[in-house]
Amino acid sequence: MDARRPLPRIGAPAVRALAEAGVHDLDDAEEFGLDALAALHGVGPKAIRLLRAALEE
């Protein structure tokens, strides 16, 4: 069984918005899609940059 990849350190508003959308780790974020995440209130450009960088690792 593969381990889930944790979210990078992003701001609390982004973490709350992601949790409300059901995104709890990078695997969820990848399935949801960065464009859809960017549309969530509380998820700003910096959070998207950090998520993109973490997904590219």
mmCIF file of the N, C-alpha and C atoms, coordinates in Angstrom:
data_MODEL
# 
_entry.id   MODEL 
# 
loop_
_atom_site.group_PDB 
_atom_site.id 
_atom_site.type_symbol 
_atom_site.label_atom_id 
_atom_site.label_alt_id 
_atom_site.label_comp_id 
_atom_site.label_asym_id 
_atom_site.label_entity_id 
_atom_site.label_seq_id 
_atom_site.pdbx_PDB_ins_code 
_atom_site.Cartn_x 
_atom_site.Cartn_y 
_atom_site.Cartn_z 
_atom_site.occupancy 
_atom_site.B_iso_or_equiv 
_atom_site.pdbx_formal_charge 
_atom_site.auth_seq_id 
_atom_site.auth_comp_id 
_atom_site.auth_asym_id 
_atom_site.auth_atom_id 
_atom_site.pdbx_PDB_model_num 
ATOM 1   N N  . MET A 1 1  ? 0.848   -1.182 0.000   1.00 0.00 ? 1  MET A N  1 
ATOM 2   C CA . MET A 1 1  ? 0.000   0.000  0.000   1.00 0.00 ? 1  MET A CA 1 
ATOM 3   C C  . MET A 1 1  ? 0.891   1.241  0.000   1.00 0.00 ? 1  MET A C  1 
ATOM 4   N N  . ASP A 1 2  ? 0.625   2.170  -0.893  1.00 0.00 ? 2  ASP A N  1 
ATOM 5   C CA . ASP A 1 2  ? 1.415   3.391  -0.987  1.00 0.00 ? 2  ASP A CA 1 
ATOM 6   C C  . ASP A 1 2  ? 0.998   4.383  0.089   1.00 0.00 ? 2  ASP A C  1 
ATOM 7   N N  . ALA A 1 3  ? 1.999   5.090  0.604   1.00 0.00 ? 3  ALA A N  1 
ATOM 8   C CA . ALA A 1 3  ? 1.717   6.131  1.603   1.00 0.00 ? 3  ALA A CA 1 
ATOM 9   C C  . ALA A 1 3  ? 1.173   7.366  0.890   1.00 0.00 ? 3  ALA A C  1 
ATOM 10  N N  . ARG A 1 4  ? 0.239   8.030  1.516   1.00 0.00 ? 4  ARG A N  1 
ATOM 11  C CA . ARG A 1 4  ? -0.322  9.265  0.970   1.00 0.00 ? 4  ARG A CA 1 
ATOM 12  C C  . ARG A 1 4  ? 0.699   10.376 1.174   1.00 0.00 ? 4  ARG A C  1 
ATOM 13  N N  . ARG A 1 5  ? 0.786   11.292 0.234   1.00 0.00 ? 5  ARG A N  1 
ATOM 14  C CA . ARG A 1 5  ? 1.728   12.412 0.310   1.00 0.00 ? 5  ARG A CA 1 
ATOM 15  C C  . ARG A 1 5  ? 1.056   13.586 1.009   1.00 0.00 ? 5  ARG A C  1 
ATOM 16  N N  . PRO A 1 6  ? 1.673   14.088 2.102   1.00 0.00 ? 6  PRO A N  1 
ATOM 17  C CA . PRO A 1 6  ? 1.052   15.196 2.851   1.00 0.00 ? 6  PRO A CA 1 
ATOM 18  C C  . PRO A 1 6  ? 1.084   16.502 2.056   1.00 0.00 ? 6  PRO A C  1 
ATOM 19  N N  . LEU A 1 7  ? 0.180   17.388 2.401   1.00 0.00 ? 7  LEU A N  1 
ATOM 20  C CA . LEU A 1 7  ? 0.164   18.719 1.797   1.00 0.00 ? 7  LEU A CA 1 
ATOM 21  C C  . LEU A 1 7  ? 1.397   19.492 2.257   1.00 0.00 ? 7  LEU A C  1 
ATOM 22  N N  . PRO A 1 8  ? 1.900   20.404 1.426   1.00 0.00 ? 8  PRO A N  1 
ATOM 23  C CA . PRO A 1 8  ? 2.999   21.267 1.875   1.00 0.00 ? 8  PRO A CA 1 
ATOM 24  C C  . PRO A 1 8  ? 2.478   22.270 2.902   1.00 0.00 ? 8  PRO A C  1 
ATOM 25  N N  . ARG A 1 9  ? 3.377   22.992 3.520   1.00 0.00 ? 9  ARG A N  1 
ATOM 26  C CA . ARG A 1 9  ? 2.988   24.016 4.492   1.00 0.00 ? 9  ARG A CA 1 
ATOM 27  C C  . ARG A 1 9  ? 2.400   25.210 3.735   1.00 0.00 ? 9  ARG A C  1 
ATOM 28  N N  . ILE A 1 10 ? 1.094   25.345 3.808   1.00 0.00 ? 10 ILE A N  1 
ATOM 29  C CA . ILE A 1 10 ? 0.397   26.467 3.184   1.00 0.00 ? 10 ILE A CA 1 
ATOM 30  C C  . ILE A 1 10 ? -0.411  27.158 4.270   1.00 0.00 ? 10 ILE A C  1 
ATOM 31  N N  . GLY A 1 11 ? -0.938  28.292 3.985   1.00 0.00 ? 11 GLY A N  1 
ATOM 32  C CA . GLY A 1 11 ? -1.660  29.068 4.980   1.00 0.00 ? 11 GLY A CA 1 
ATOM 33  C C  . GLY A 1 11 ? -2.921  28.386 5.491   1.00 0.00 ? 11 GLY A C  1 
ATOM 34  N N  . ALA A 1 12 ? -3.315  28.781 6.698   1.00 0.00 ? 12 ALA A N  1 
ATOM 35  C CA . ALA A 1 12 ? -4.495  28.204 7.343   1.00 0.00 ? 12 ALA A CA 1 
ATOM 36  C C  . ALA A 1 12 ? -5.775  28.375 6.524   1.00 0.00 ? 12 ALA A C  1 
ATOM 37  N N  . PRO A 1 13 ? -6.011  29.552 5.901   1.00 0.00 ? 13 PRO A N  1 
ATOM 38  C CA . PRO A 1 13 ? -7.241  29.665 5.100   1.00 0.00 ? 13 PRO A CA 1 
ATOM 39  C C  . PRO A 1 13 ? -7.278  28.653 3.945   1.00 0.00 ? 13 PRO A C  1 
ATOM 40  N N  . ALA A 1 14 ? -6.127  28.425 3.329   1.00 0.00 ? 14 ALA A N  1 
ATOM 41  C CA . ALA A 1 14 ? -6.066  27.448 2.236   1.00 0.00 ? 14 ALA A CA 1 
ATOM 42  C C  . ALA A 1 14 ? -6.288  26.041 2.764   1.00 0.00 ? 14 ALA A C  1 
ATOM 43  N N  . VAL A 1 15 ? -5.698  25.715 3.892   1.00 0.00 ? 15 VAL A N  1 
ATOM 44  C CA . VAL A 1 15 ? -5.881  24.384 4.488   1.00 0.00 ? 15 VAL A CA 1 
ATOM 45  C C  . VAL A 1 15 ? -7.365  24.147 4.798   1.00 0.00 ? 15 VAL A C  1 
ATOM 46  N N  . ARG A 1 16 ? -8.018  25.153 5.368   1.00 0.00 ? 16 ARG A N  1 
ATOM 47  C CA . ARG A 1 16 ? -9.453  25.017 5.680   1.00 0.00 ? 16 ARG A CA 1 
ATOM 48  C C  . ARG A 1 16 ? -10.281 24.834 4.407   1.00 0.00 ? 16 ARG A C  1 
ATOM 49  N N  . ALA A 1 17 ? -9.981  25.627 3.381   1.00 0.00 ? 17 ALA A N  1 
ATOM 50  C CA . ALA A 1 17 ? -10.728 25.522 2.122   1.00 0.00 ? 17 ALA A CA 1 
ATOM 51  C C  . ALA A 1 17 ? -10.525 24.159 1.481   1.00 0.00 ? 17 ALA A C  1 
ATOM 52  N N  . LEU A 1 18 ? -9.300  23.662 1.507   1.00 0.00 ? 18 LEU A N  1 
ATOM 53  C CA . LEU A 1 18 ? -9.027  22.348 0.930   1.00 0.00 ? 18 LEU A CA 1 
ATOM 54  C C  . LEU A 1 18 ? -9.750  21.259 1.717   1.00 0.00 ? 18 LEU A C  1 
ATOM 55  N N  . ALA A 1 19 ? -9.716  21.347 3.041   1.00 0.00 ? 19 ALA A N  1 
ATOM 56  C CA . ALA A 1 19 ? -10.387 20.344 3.872   1.00 0.00 ? 19 ALA A CA 1 
ATOM 57  C C  . ALA A 1 19 ? -11.888 20.326 3.604   1.00 0.00 ? 19 ALA A C  1 
ATOM 58  N N  . GLU A 1 20 ? -12.485 21.504 3.461   1.00 0.00 ? 20 GLU A N  1 
ATOM 59  C CA . GLU A 1 20 ? -13.926 21.572 3.161   1.00 0.00 ? 20 GLU A CA 1 
ATOM 60  C C  . GLU A 1 20 ? -14.249 20.921 1.832   1.00 0.00 ? 20 GLU A C  1 
ATOM 61  N N  . ALA A 1 21 ? -13.297 20.982 0.892   1.00 0.00 ? 21 ALA A N  1 
ATOM 62  C CA . ALA A 1 21 ? -13.498 20.378 -0.429  1.00 0.00 ? 21 ALA A CA 1 
ATOM 63  C C  . ALA A 1 21 ? -13.138 18.892 -0.437  1.00 0.00 ? 21 ALA A C  1 
ATOM 64  N N  . GLY A 1 22 ? -12.642 18.378 0.694   1.00 0.00 ? 22 GLY A N  1 
ATOM 65  C CA . GLY A 1 22 ? -12.283 16.969 0.767   1.00 0.00 ? 22 GLY A CA 1 
ATOM 66  C C  . GLY A 1 22 ? -10.864 16.676 0.346   1.00 0.00 ? 22 GLY A C  1 
ATOM 67  N N  . VAL A 1 23 ? -10.044 17.712 0.292   1.00 0.00 ? 23 VAL A N  1 
ATOM 68  C CA . VAL A 1 23 ? -8.635  17.553 -0.101  1.00 0.00 ? 23 VAL A CA 1 
ATOM 69  C C  . VAL A 1 23 ? -7.792  17.538 1.164   1.00 0.00 ? 23 VAL A C  1 
ATOM 70  N N  . HIS A 1 24 ? -7.211  16.360 1.465   1.00 0.00 ? 24 HIS A N  1 
ATOM 71  C CA . HIS A 1 24 ? -6.463  16.203 2.706   1.00 0.00 ? 24 HIS A CA 1 
ATOM 72  C C  . HIS A 1 24 ? -4.988  15.888 2.481   1.00 0.00 ? 24 HIS A C  1 
ATOM 73  N N  . ASP A 1 25 ? -4.620  15.590 1.245   1.00 0.00 ? 25 ASP A N  1 
ATOM 74  C CA . ASP A 1 25 ? -3.219  15.311 0.929   1.00 0.00 ? 25 ASP A CA 1 
ATOM 75  C C  . ASP A 1 25 ? -2.974  15.604 -0.554  1.00 0.00 ? 25 ASP A C  1 
ATOM 76  N N  . LEU A 1 26 ? -1.726  15.437 -0.990  1.00 0.00 ? 26 LEU A N  1 
ATOM 77  C CA . LEU A 1 26 ? -1.391  15.762 -2.380  1.00 0.00 ? 26 LEU A CA 1 
ATOM 78  C C  . LEU A 1 26 ? -2.103  14.863 -3.385  1.00 0.00 ? 26 LEU A C  1 
ATOM 79  N N  . ASP A 1 27 ? -2.371  13.633 -2.987  1.00 0.00 ? 27 ASP A N  1 
ATOM 80  C CA . ASP A 1 27 ? -3.083  12.739 -3.895  1.00 0.00 ? 27 ASP A CA 1 
ATOM 81  C C  . ASP A 1 27 ? -4.505  13.247 -4.157  1.00 0.00 ? 27 ASP A C  1 
ATOM 82  N N  . ASP A 1 28 ? -5.160  13.732 -3.103  1.00 0.00 ? 28 ASP A N  1 
ATOM 83  C CA . ASP A 1 28 ? -6.484  14.336 -3.277  1.00 0.00 ? 28 ASP A CA 1 
ATOM 84  C C  . ASP A 1 28 ? -6.391  15.583 -4.151  1.00 0.00 ? 28 ASP A C  1 
ATOM 85  N N  . ALA A 1 29 ? -5.371  16.400 -3.908  1.00 0.00 ? 29 ALA A N  1 
ATOM 86  C CA . ALA A 1 29 ? -5.193  17.638 -4.679  1.00 0.00 ? 29 ALA A CA 1 
ATOM 87  C C  . ALA A 1 29 ? -4.991  17.326 -6.157  1.00 0.00 ? 29 ALA A C  1 
ATOM 88  N N  . GLU A 1 30 ? -4.214  16.304 -6.434  1.00 0.00 ? 30 GLU A N  1 
ATOM 89  C CA . GLU A 1 30 ? -3.952  15.913 -7.819  1.00 0.00 ? 30 GLU A CA 1 
ATOM 90  C C  . GLU A 1 30 ? -5.235  15.454 -8.503  1.00 0.00 ? 30 GLU A C  1 
ATOM 91  N N  . GLU A 1 31 ? -6.045  14.687 -7.791  1.00 0.00 ? 31 GLU A N  1 
ATOM 92  C CA . GLU A 1 31 ? -7.319  14.224 -8.342  1.00 0.00 ? 31 GLU A CA 1 
ATOM 93  C C  . GLU A 1 31 ? -8.288  15.383 -8.568  1.00 0.00 ? 31 GLU A C  1 
ATOM 94  N N  . PHE A 1 32 ? -8.305  16.327 -7.655  1.00 0.00 ? 32 PHE A N  1 
ATOM 95  C CA . PHE A 1 32 ? -9.222  17.469 -7.724  1.00 0.00 ? 32 PHE A CA 1 
ATOM 96  C C  . PHE A 1 32 ? -8.831  18.397 -8.864  1.00 0.00 ? 32 PHE A C  1 
ATOM 97  N N  . GLY A 1 33 ? -7.524  18.616 -9.028  1.00 0.00 ? 33 GLY A N  1 
ATOM 98  C CA . GLY A 1 33 ? -6.999  19.492 -10.076 1.00 0.00 ? 33 GLY A CA 1 
ATOM 99  C C  . GLY A 1 33 ? -6.692  20.885 -9.548  1.00 0.00 ? 33 GLY A C  1 
ATOM 100 N N  . LEU A 1 34 ? -5.544  21.418 -9.943  1.00 0.00 ? 34 LEU A N  1 
ATOM 101 C CA . LEU A 1 34 ? -5.116  22.718 -9.444  1.00 0.00 ? 34 LEU A CA 1 
ATOM 102 C C  . LEU A 1 34 ? -6.035  23.851 -9.890  1.00 0.00 ? 34 LEU A C  1 
ATOM 103 N N  . ASP A 1 35 ? -6.574  23.756 -11.087 1.00 0.00 ? 35 ASP A N  1 
ATOM 104 C CA . ASP A 1 35 ? -7.486  24.813 -11.555 1.00 0.00 ? 35 ASP A CA 1 
ATOM 105 C C  . ASP A 1 35 ? -8.731  24.887 -10.676 1.00 0.00 ? 35 ASP A C  1 
ATOM 106 N N  . ALA A 1 36 ? -9.266  23.732 -10.314 1.00 0.00 ? 36 ALA A N  1 
ATOM 107 C CA . ALA A 1 36 ? -10.444 23.708 -9.441  1.00 0.00 ? 36 ALA A CA 1 
ATOM 108 C C  . ALA A 1 36 ? -10.091 24.189 -8.042  1.00 0.00 ? 36 ALA A C  1 
ATOM 109 N N  . LEU A 1 37 ? -8.909  23.822 -7.551  1.00 0.00 ? 37 LEU A N  1 
ATOM 110 C CA . LEU A 1 37 ? -8.485  24.272 -6.226  1.00 0.00 ? 37 LEU A CA 1 
ATOM 111 C C  . LEU A 1 37 ? -8.295  25.782 -6.201  1.00 0.00 ? 37 LEU A C  1 
ATOM 112 N N  . ALA A 1 38 ? -7.768  26.330 -7.276  1.00 0.00 ? 38 ALA A N  1 
ATOM 113 C CA . ALA A 1 38 ? -7.522  27.770 -7.346  1.00 0.00 ? 38 ALA A CA 1 
ATOM 114 C C  . ALA A 1 38 ? -8.827  28.562 -7.274  1.00 0.00 ? 38 ALA A C  1 
ATOM 115 N N  . ALA A 1 39 ? -9.925  27.938 -7.649  1.00 0.00 ? 39 ALA A N  1 
ATOM 116 C CA . ALA A 1 39 ? -11.218 28.617 -7.631  1.00 0.00 ? 39 ALA A CA 1 
ATOM 117 C C  . ALA A 1 39 ? -11.831 28.659 -6.231  1.00 0.00 ? 39 ALA A C  1 
ATOM 118 N N  . LEU A 1 40 ? -11.265 27.905 -5.283  1.00 0.00 ? 40 LEU A N  1 
ATOM 119 C CA . LEU A 1 40 ? -11.814 27.884 -3.928  1.00 0.00 ? 40 LEU A CA 1 
ATOM 120 C C  . LEU A 1 40 ? -11.459 29.163 -3.183  1.00 0.00 ? 40 LEU A C  1 
ATOM 121 N N  . HIS A 1 41 ? -12.415 29.695 -2.444  1.00 0.00 ? 41 HIS A N  1 
ATOM 122 C CA . HIS A 1 41 ? -12.168 30.866 -1.615  1.00 0.00 ? 41 HIS A CA 1 
ATOM 123 C C  . HIS A 1 41 ? -11.189 30.480 -0.512  1.00 0.00 ? 41 HIS A C  1 
ATOM 124 N N  . GLY A 1 42 ? -10.083 31.203 -0.419  1.00 0.00 ? 42 GLY A N  1 
ATOM 125 C CA . GLY A 1 42 ? -9.065  30.918 0.587   1.00 0.00 ? 42 GLY A CA 1 
ATOM 126 C C  . GLY A 1 42 ? -7.810  30.305 -0.005  1.00 0.00 ? 42 GLY A C  1 
ATOM 127 N N  . VAL A 1 43 ? -7.902  29.813 -1.230  1.00 0.00 ? 43 VAL A N  1 
ATOM 128 C CA . VAL A 1 43 ? -6.740  29.229 -1.891  1.00 0.00 ? 43 VAL A CA 1 
ATOM 129 C C  . VAL A 1 43 ? -6.215  30.255 -2.893  1.00 0.00 ? 43 VAL A C  1 
ATOM 130 N N  . GLY A 1 44 ? -5.106  30.884 -2.530  1.00 0.00 ? 44 GLY A N  1 
ATOM 131 C CA . GLY A 1 44 ? -4.539  31.938 -3.365  1.00 0.00 ? 44 GLY A CA 1 
ATOM 132 C C  . GLY A 1 44 ? -3.399  31.451 -4.233  1.00 0.00 ? 44 GLY A C  1 
ATOM 133 N N  . PRO A 1 45 ? -2.794  32.381 -4.974  1.00 0.00 ? 45 PRO A N  1 
ATOM 134 C CA . PRO A 1 45 ? -1.697  32.035 -5.888  1.00 0.00 ? 45 PRO A CA 1 
ATOM 135 C C  . PRO A 1 45 ? -0.506  31.386 -5.188  1.00 0.00 ? 45 PRO A C  1 
ATOM 136 N N  . LYS A 1 46 ? -0.191  31.842 -3.981  1.00 0.00 ? 46 LYS A N  1 
ATOM 137 C CA . LYS A 1 46 ? 0.957   31.257 -3.279  1.00 0.00 ? 46 LYS A CA 1 
ATOM 138 C C  . LYS A 1 46 ? 0.680   29.792 -2.935  1.00 0.00 ? 46 LYS A C  1 
ATOM 139 N N  . ALA A 1 47 ? -0.513  29.499 -2.455  1.00 0.00 ? 47 ALA A N  1 
ATOM 140 C CA . ALA A 1 47 ? -0.861  28.116 -2.131  1.00 0.00 ? 47 ALA A CA 1 
ATOM 141 C C  . ALA A 1 47 ? -0.801  27.244 -3.379  1.00 0.00 ? 47 ALA A C  1 
ATOM 142 N N  . ILE A 1 48 ? -1.276  27.749 -4.492  1.00 0.00 ? 48 ILE A N  1 
ATOM 143 C CA . ILE A 1 48 ? -1.239  26.989 -5.748  1.00 0.00 ? 48 ILE A CA 1 
ATOM 144 C C  . ILE A 1 48 ? 0.208   26.746 -6.166  1.00 0.00 ? 48 ILE A C  1 
ATOM 145 N N  . ARG A 1 49 ? 1.067   27.762 -6.043  1.00 0.00 ? 49 ARG A N  1 
ATOM 146 C CA . ARG A 1 49 ? 2.494   27.578 -6.377  1.00 0.00 ? 49 ARG A CA 1 
ATOM 147 C C  . ARG A 1 49 ? 3.113   26.487 -5.509  1.00 0.00 ? 49 ARG A C  1 
ATOM 148 N N  . LEU A 1 50 ? 2.822   26.517 -4.211  1.00 0.00 ? 50 LEU A N  1 
ATOM 149 C CA . LEU A 1 50 ? 3.383   25.506 -3.312  1.00 0.00 ? 50 LEU A CA 1 
ATOM 150 C C  . LEU A 1 50 ? 2.836   24.111 -3.617  1.00 0.00 ? 50 LEU A C  1 
ATOM 151 N N  . LEU A 1 51 ? 1.564   24.029 -3.922  1.00 0.00 ? 51 LEU A N  1 
ATOM 152 C CA . LEU A 1 51 ? 0.981   22.735 -4.279  1.00 0.00 ? 51 LEU A CA 1 
ATOM 153 C C  . LEU A 1 51 ? 1.580   22.213 -5.585  1.00 0.00 ? 51 LEU A C  1 
ATOM 154 N N  . ARG A 1 52 ? 1.715   23.078 -6.581  1.00 0.00 ? 52 ARG A N  1 
ATOM 155 C CA . ARG A 1 52 ? 2.285   22.675 -7.872  1.00 0.00 ? 52 ARG A CA 1 
ATOM 156 C C  . ARG A 1 52 ? 3.715   22.165 -7.674  1.00 0.00 ? 52 ARG A C  1 
ATOM 157 N N  . ALA A 1 53 ? 4.509   22.905 -6.895  1.00 0.00 ? 53 ALA A N  1 
ATOM 158 C CA . ALA A 1 53 ? 5.898   22.491 -6.654  1.00 0.00 ? 53 ALA A CA 1 
ATOM 159 C C  . ALA A 1 53 ? 5.951   21.134 -5.950  1.00 0.00 ? 53 ALA A C  1 
ATOM 160 N N  . ALA A 1 54 ? 5.079   20.928 -4.977  1.00 0.00 ? 54 ALA A N  1 
ATOM 161 C CA . ALA A 1 54 ? 5.053   19.665 -4.246  1.00 0.00 ? 54 ALA A CA 1 
ATOM 162 C C  . ALA A 1 54 ? 4.620   18.508 -5.156  1.00 0.00 ? 54 ALA A C  1 
ATOM 163 N N  . LEU A 1 55 ? 3.678   18.766 -6.052  1.00 0.00 ? 55 LEU A N  1 
ATOM 164 C CA . LEU A 1 55 ? 3.235   17.730 -6.969  1.00 0.00 ? 55 LEU A CA 1 
ATOM 165 C C  . LEU A 1 55 ? 4.297   17.367 -7.983  1.00 0.00 ? 55 LEU A C  1 
ATOM 166 N N  . GLU A 1 56 ? 5.163   18.313 -8.326  1.00 0.00 ? 56 GLU A N  1 
ATOM 167 C CA . GLU A 1 56 ? 6.218   18.066 -9.306  1.00 0.00 ? 56 GLU A CA 1 
ATOM 168 C C  . GLU A 1 56 ? 7.409   17.323 -8.729  1.00 0.00 ? 56 GLU A C  1 
ATOM 169 N N  . GLU A 1 57 ? 7.487   17.232 -7.384  1.00 0.00 ? 57 GLU A N  1 
ATOM 170 C CA . GLU A 1 57 ? 8.620   16.523 -6.763  1.00 0.00 ? 57 GLU A CA 1 
ATOM 171 C C  . GLU A 1 57 ? 8.544   15.050 -6.986  1.00 0.00 ? 57 GLU A C  1 
# 
